Every structure is written in structure tokens, then in C-alpha cells.
Amino acid sequence: MEDRWQRLGLGAILLGEILPAGGQREICEFRADVLAYNGGMLRLLAHHTDVERRRTLQGIAEISVRRRKPPLSADVDAMQR
């Protein structure tokens, strides 16, 4: 992402759209290339997904993440609707 667009919450917005869209298509694993010093994005991924693999080469973190399943209570709520 271009510097002028960073720190505006766009990564969180995109992740918030990509994960549910993947879930609707039965996609649960995603891969991301993130600059190794981009702590904000690395924390965002760690907070909202399960990091399966992470390898850093030449300043680029190659990350495989898995979409978390909703808590059991969310499944029950959805069934009651």
C-alpha cells in the first residue's frame, strides 16, 4: 500500500471484507507478503487470524493464515435466526 494510504485503517477494512468473503466461498487459508518491519499489519493478522506459517526472506514476511471459525455462540445465534 502506498505510504499516504497507510495508518488509515484500510488494512483492517480489507481484512474484514476478505475473510467473510472467503468463508462464503469455503476458502479458509490465505497467503500474504508483508514487509517484515510492518508491525501494524503483522499484529492485525495475528489478532484476527491463525498464523499457520511465517518465513522472512530479504525483509519480506511470507505468511500463511487461516480464517478463524466463529465462536460456538455465534453458530448458535445464527441457527436461531
Secondary structure, DSSP 8 states (H G I E B T S, - for coil): --GGGTTSSHHHHHHHHHHHHHHHTT--EEEEEEETT-HHHHHHHHHHEEEEEEEEETTEEEEEEEE----HHHHHHHHH-
